């Protein structure tokens, strides 16, 4: 057996022990010590551990039916109407009873939140996975044959498991997104909602506008009224998803726009000191929560004046 | 970057490149038995030496690290082979997009897992299924199967290694799963 094979055997043993019922602090310390011994131990362990975690998704194969919920007390008035969805190749024709919950303090679903600069991935029982971006508040509910999520604030990436019998719905203010199984992101800031499709098809239903079908590469942006649709290249789509890895990817955008993106993730806020700095075009990949490193780079690579004052970092282009 | 962040970066950014790395190693190293060890050594070096914030392309970094490792090994083994030096496959630094878009959708991931599961020896497979699908604890698995907890632990250890090899190395089958997926229209590489 080669040294690497022996290490893999040890790593697998650690995973198996941790998977058991006898795990305790002492064992954790021993594992930490073994991991610290060499990078080879650590990468071998990470490789196996990531696979064992991915295997959690197999619970989607569990035979038990989606458990019907205990009927919720209907203490608030409901406004309901029937929405007829047109037959399409990728989306089955299903008459869906849609209910709009008028402004109420009763909010259904299990809560999920992230802090400023935090990122979190949740696995849902149906096999879907959601990743929450910075400062996001969401609720999810898989009861009574429905699959629902409510995006109250922030941004999330949805990787929805295909299930023609149970369409997945995302409610974001006045917009509602209905899918069967696909990948997309939704971002909400108050009444401004943006839906970007990466794979599959998505229907965007608004209270006032006609239903809208989005294809991969398309993004719908709505501010209260009817959404407008733009199309992006696969490269632009990949760039926009940098946050899933905790990075911001810039491809020739203004420093002002780049700063606005950073400011979503950091307590220290970048402020443009003059228009010359604001209009500077930059590119590159950066850690989203490392605004200090970015500011240092602006100084060292672009020669900008960077002054920190309390919770702001003011960036100016020197006049000469 | 903290240890935890480095771990997450490694899992998110480097591990998905395993099929690419495997292909590279197989094409440029004669001894097939040594490939797994070489791969792990590349991972260790990448983990230790990468500066993630400064990397334009993780793929290029991984393959460059692999290339240097092979050259080192060739030198030390005194292998007189022009291949080892000159003809090492050109590092194709095409797009991080491949890394980002290689993310499998929920359906393909489940299919990949099921395919990997099907390759396990029967007892090992049953243990993994009881743990992961039915959610039984190791003690409950032992009771249900009439075996000791030690045996369950051994089967988990075997199972995780087999699953890793099936899932991480065969990015090829994951790609074709994506290509078959009718609803997928994400472009790869040269869009």
Interface residues (C-beta under 8 A of the other chain):
Chain A: X2 X3 X4 X5 X7 X8 X9 X12 X13 X15 X16 X17 X19 X20 X21 X38 X39 X40 X42 X43 X44 X46 X47 X48 X50 X51 X52 X54 X55 X56 X57 X58 X59 X60 X61 X62 X90 X127 X128 X129 X159 X160 X161 X162 X181 X182 X183 X198 X199 X200 X201 X215 X216 X217 X233 X234 X235 X237 X238 X241 X242 X244 X245 X246 X285 X286 X287 X290 X293
Chain B: X1 X5 X7 X8 X9 X10 X11 X12 X13 X15 X34 X36 X37 X40 X41 X43 X44 X45 X46 X47 X48 X52 X53 X55 X56 X95 X96 X97 X100 X101 X103 X105 X106 X107 X109 X110 X113 X114 X117 X128 X129 X131 X132 X133 X134 X135 X137 X138 X139 X149 X152 X153 X154 X156 X157 X158 X160 X161 X163 X164 X167 X168 X182 X183 X184 X185 X186 X187 X191
